[in-house]
C-alpha cells in the first residue's frame, strides 16, 4: 500500500499554508495530479515537491508563478510565497522587508558586507555559511532562497530608485574565495550607474564617520515618508521618529559628497578584479 500522506498544519505558518494549498490544488485538479505528474509540469522532482508540500523546505522562487499557471489560481501562490519569504526573519527585519518592497527610493550604506540587494547567490551563500557555521545545507538554502526573493523587486520595470555607498573595505573582504569575489565584483562593476540608481565607494582616505560599524537603510515610501533601518551583527532597529531619520539622512548625505563617483567606483572595482588570484 502507498504511504499515507503526512497530515498538514496550515495554521502553523505561511510555509505550511503554502504546502496545504499546494496539496489541495493538486487533489482538486481535473485529473487529480500526482506529485510526479505535477513535477513534470513545473520541472521539479517528486521528492522536492513532497518536501515543499510538507513544509520541510522553502519553495524555489520560480515555483509560485508556475503553480498559479498550472492551476489557474490567479496569483494565490505568488502572494503566499511573499509571506513565506518574510516569515523566516525576525520581526524588525520582517517589517523592514515589507517597507523595502514598497519603497520608491532606497539609500543604503554598508561598512562590512555587500548589501543583500546586490549580492550574488554564491556570495550570499558564503556569507550565510560564515555567519552560521553549524547550519545544515537545507537551512542555508532556505536563507538563500529568501535573500534572492528579496531582490526580485529590484529587477521590475517599476524598480525603486536606489543609491548604495560601500566602504572600501567591503570590496577587500573576501567571502567564498577568488571566484566568488570575482563574480560579485563583476556584478557591482556593471551596476555602478544604471537608469535606476548608482553605487559609490567611500575610500579609506576619508577617515572616520558617523555610520561606521554597521548598515543603514533609508527607505522613502510612496507617501513621501522616510524610515531608517540600522543593522548590527544579530539585531536591527527600525527608526521612524522624524528627528532620528533626519540625523541619519544628514550622515548619509555627507558620505555621498565624499564617496567616489560611479565611474571611479567601477574603475576601482575592475582593478580589484584584475588583482584577484586565478
N, C-alpha and C positions, 0 to 999 in steps of 0.2 A: 504494500500500500504506500502511496506517496505520503511524505511527511505533511502533517497538518500545518498550515501557515501560522506563523507566530502571531499572537494577539497584539494588536496595535493600541497605542495610547495617545490619541490625537490631542488630548488636553494637556499633555506634558510639556510640549514645546512647539515652536514653529516648525522645526525639523520633523518632529513626529507627526504634526498635522500634514506636512507635505507628503510624507510616506503614506499616511492613511488616505489622502485624496488620490494619490497615485494608484493605490490598490483598488479603491472604489471605482475610479475611472476605467481602469483596466478590466475590472469584472463587469462593468456596465456596458462595455463595448459590444457592438453587434455580434462579434464572433468570440466574445469572452476571451480576450487575448491572454495567452500565457506570458510569463516573463521572457521566455525565449523569443516568442513572436514579436513582442514589443521591442526587445533588444535589437532585432533585425531592422525595425523601423527607425529607431533612434541611434543606431550604431553604438550600442553599449552591450557589454557582456551580461549574461543572465545573472551571474554572481554579483556583479556590481549593482545591477538594478535591484536585486534582492536586498543588498545592504542598504541601499537608499530607501527602499520601501519600509524596512525595519528600523530606519533612523540610526543606523550604525555609522554612516558617513554622510558628509555634505554632498548634495548633488553637484556635478560639474556645472560651470557657468552656462554652457550652451544647451544643457538639457531642458530647462523650463520652456524655452521657446519651441523646441521640438515636440514636447508633450502637448503644449497648447495647440500646435498644428495637428498633431495626430488625433487628439480627442475633441478638437473644436471647442476648447474651454475658454476662449476669449480672454486670455491673459491671466487666468487664475494662478497657474503655476509660476508665471513670471513674478506676480505680486507676492506669492508665498516665498519664493526664493529670496526676494529682497529682505523679507523678515528673517529668514534663516541666516543670511549673511551677517546681519547686525546682531543676531542673538548671542553669538559666542563671545562678544566683547563686554567688558564691564560697563555699568550704566553710564558713567560720564563719557566714555568713548563712544558708546552707542548713540547718545544724544548728539555728540559732535558729528558722527556719521550722518545722522538724519539731517542736521543743518548743512553739512557739507554737500549732500546730494541736492539740496535746494538752492545753494549759494549761486549768485550770479557773478561773484568775484571772489577769488581765493588768493590770499597772500600768505606766504609761509617762509619762515626762517628755520633752518636746521643746522645745528652745530656739530652733530656727530654722525648722522646717517643720511643716506639718500632718502628723501621723503617717500612715504609709502605710495603716493600717487605717481611717482616717477620710477619706481623700482621695476626691474626685470624680474621674471619668475625665479631665475637662478639666484639672483642677489637676495631676493626676499627669503627664499628657502634657506640660504646660508645664514642670513641674519636670524631667522627663527631657530635654526639649529644651535647657533651660538648662545642665544638667549635662553633656550630651554633644552639643554643637552640631554635630559632624561626623557624627553617627549618621544612617543612612538612615531613611526613613519606616518601612520594614519592621522595622528594629531597634527603633525607638521603639514600634511596635505590639506587638512581642514583649515588651518590658518592661512595657507597659501591660497586656497580657493576663495576665502573671504577677502583677502588682500586684492586679488585680481578682479573680483566682483566690484570692489570699491572703486577701481579705476575706470569702470565702464562708462560712467557719465562724462569722463574727460575726453572721450572719443566720439561723442554725439555731435550732430550738426549744431546743436544749441549748447555746446560745451561752455562752461563758465570761463570768463576771463581769468587769467591767473598770472602770478609772478612768484618766483622762488628765489631765495637767496641762500646759497650754500656756503658754509665756512670752507675755506681751502682744505682744511683737514678732512672733510668728508670725502674728497676725491683721493686722498692718500691712504685712507684707512681701508685695507683690503678685506673683503668678505668672499670666501669661496675660491680664492686663488686667482691667478692672472687671467684665465679665460673668462671667468665670471665677471671680473672687473672690466675687462676689455669690452665685453658686451654691454655692461652697464654704462660705461663711459661713452660708448658709441651712441647709445640712446640719448644721453644727455647732450652730447655734442650736436646732434641733429635737431634738437628741440630747444636750443637756447633762444631762438627767435621765431615764433610761429604766428599765424593770424590771431591766435587766442591768448598768447602770452609770452613771457620771457623767463629765462633762467640767468642768474648772475652769481658770480663767486665773490665772496668777501675775502681779500687776501690777508695772510698773517700780518703783513706790514701795517694794517690798520690798527692792530693792537686790541686792547680790551674794550668791551662794550656791555650794554645793559642786558643783552639777551644771551650772554654766554651760558653754556651748560645745559641747554635744553632745546625744545622745539616750540615755536609759536605759530599758530594759525590765526589769521584774521579772515572772517567769513562775512561777506556782505550779502544779505538776504534780499529777496525780491522787493520787500517793502522799504529797502534802504537801511534797515537796522544792521548794525555790525556787532558781531560777537567775537570774542577771543578765546582760544584754547591753548593752554600751556601743558606740556608733557615732560615728565622726567622718566626715570627708569621703569617704574611699575605703576605710576599714578598719572592722572590727567585732571586738570581743573578747567571748567568752563566759566568764563568771565562774561557777564552781561551788563554789569554796572557801568554806566557811561564813563565815569572818571577813570576806571581801571582800563577800559578799552582804549580810551584816548591816550593814556600813558603808553600802552603797547604800540599803538599806531605811531606815535612820535619816535619811539625807539626803532621801529621797523623802517620808517622813512629816513632816519639818519643812516642806517645801514645801506639803504638803496642809493643814497647820494655818494657813498664811498666804495661801493662794490664795483667790480669790473663791468664794462659794458657786455651785452650778449656776444658781440663779436670777439672781444678779448677773452671772454669766458670760453667760447668754442675753441679758440686757438690754443688756450692753455690746456683744455681737456685733451685735444688731439696730441699735444706734446707729451702728456702723461701716458696716453695710449702707446705711443711710439717707444716710450721708455720701459714698458712692461716686458718682462722676460717671455720668450716664446716657448 
